[in-house]
Amino acid sequence: MLFKSVAVVAAITGAVVAQRPSNTSICDYYTTALLKNLTAENEMTLLTLVVNTAVIGNYTKPNVGVKVAGILAPGMYNGTKVNLLPYFNGGLASTNAGGSVGQSVNFLDGGGAAPLMLNKPANDTTSNQYMLLTHLYEYFGALLGCTMMGNPAFPNYDGDSSMYRVHKFMDLSAAEIGYFIEQVAMSAASFGVATSDLMVVGTALNSLFGYRCSPETIVIPSQSAQLQAICIDDTCPISPNATCSSYAAAIKPANATTSSKPSSTTTGSSTSGSSSATATKSGSSASSTSSSTAASANAAAFGMSFAAIVGGLAALLL
């Protein structure tokens, strides 16, 4: 699949200054603002640019000056070290392949960062990387209201309808989810997305996926209501409409080089370590009282942190 050169948007990146009309979706508005014509091809180009930048960091020149580290880069979130790479390179047995425990799957087997820097999902159409990246384009396209989806140039999302089911063996923490959402927001900001729209996107992602035990809900209009919580360890704020009995006990993913089975856990955790395939996910035990307190604190911290990100971006973009 061929994508337009980022030179198409280079001259007008950062030029989005008008208020987005309330009856125009975020996807449609920024497609026309940055790429002029509202077509399926242009919507796919926009989502490719935003998703690829969120994954690997800035690669387009010029942009509006917002630095994006990328989801695959180790970082810090609210003082907690975060390293999401082992979930992508097979370093952790964290992929739901249909069994009772997670499996190690390399999602960077289609060329890694190199094809993403060429505005492609992968160097082929059969790799795990191609499947993951195209699903991300389609999922975020639906989430952001791309109205031209549904043809070969930008197919509808047809993947799993439950993000909990996809991520259930990852045991993701509040810091990990927060870092992921932060990188998505920074990527969008690097293409001139308004701070008000960044807040809409960040709030939507956090409310859909960032609350432990959240009830079934519909994300993709064509799909049925399903469990969607991705943040499931005890550092995650609990949903005000919690249905914890609908969720299995969180399972800490094992090091992919270790033969021992992953253990069930109800404690908070965070990732740290190198980007090699031997990276592990570790945590410490805590009482239910302290876990509840930590989850409440994390809920407040996320809100403040995201507001701080948006406020800082406002200063850069104005």
Secondary structure, DSSP 8 states (H G I E B T S, - for coil): -----THHHHTTTT---S---TTS-HHHHHHHHHHSS--HHHHHHHHHHHHHHHHH---SSS-SS-----TTS-EEETTEEE--HHHHBTSEE-B--SSSS-B--BTTTT-THHHHTTT-S-SSSSSHHHHHHHHHHHHHHHHTT-TT-SBTTB----S-S-HHHHHTTT-B-HHHHHHHHHHHHHHHHHTT--HHHHHHHHHHHHHHHSSBT---B-SSTTS--B----B-STTS-B-TT--GGGS---B--EETT--S---B--S-EEE-S-SSTT--EEE----HHHHHHHHHHHHHHHHHHHHHHHHHHHHHH-
